[in-house]
């Protein structure tokens, strides 16, 4: 995960450096004018970042279908794609007369305004839906109604914005005033003030609703706060013009990169948890039965300098503990035995819970007499560790029985090994429990 964060950080630094170099190359004597190519890079970056964010949040939603608000959250990024596409087309169009420059700046402002409004609208719906989900489960009809409402910012807003742009001169909405003398496109700041107020209100709503307890919503809060900052910068467009406009876009890119990083962290964390659940026992966090046999099969393929000993450990008279003191005490005894075993094995020893009160050990590169002595020491350690007045507060002395299968040369199946270990365990139980028997397996080959 640290490597991933470093990659993201390096990407941000390189991108910023390229933009800076590209900008410096276009510095004029009287005024700095950031080139069109730089702005195009920034807009394309936002476009792909929004696509990635949409995909990651959709993946998160598909992994947990119970959170419908996550689905709506993904639409906030999806809704921006149409506006960004329109903006990219506008940027690449050639500038002709002064009117074309004004309309180009005005179209950019229109698509920016509606992109912000669509994002705010959908994010507001997502917050409201999340609050509803905390109180009750949404029905199919409610979800359908919410989806229809979401069509307003995702479908109707883009159509309306397109018709208000220079594509339809009869209904053009003028948000900028271009002055040829100074060469500046001045925005109507009333729209910017409205955006700042809406972003601030949305940030407050997220804080009050989530209490900052969810990483995904914390990322949305970062977007809200950064939006307040870069929209505040736009209030000074009439003074600094292009440089402040492009700076605000870079801030937007950085804030969304932070969200991407958070989303990737969230996805990889869930993958790690899922992988852990696949190989770990939920209660004890030991390796589970599947992992135990997978690892054993891998070891059987490899050649070792010494032999391998597979042990099956069973708690003696464990049913009496459950029947007398209850399952919660039984679980406490199991955890105590596990702790004692862990304190008596090396890191390279595989310890797994095979089921109930039965556990498995795989000891690598060990001689048969060493394995036998180890088993005896382990039995004694458990008996002493659960004696009266022990630190685990177990209600009675608990002992274990260990059956082992030792292999050195030859080819064996894991089922043959465990069957031999089970026979050894049966012999220990038959001889009075609280002991260890290791059976040496003779060389056998697969048919």
Beta strands, then each sheet from edge to edge (+ up, - down):
strand 1: 176-179
strand 2: 184-187
strand 3: 307-315
strand 4: 350-355
strand 5: 358-366
strand 6: 400-407
strand 7: 436-440
sheet 1: 1+ 2-
sheet 2: 4+ 5- 3+ 6- 7-
end
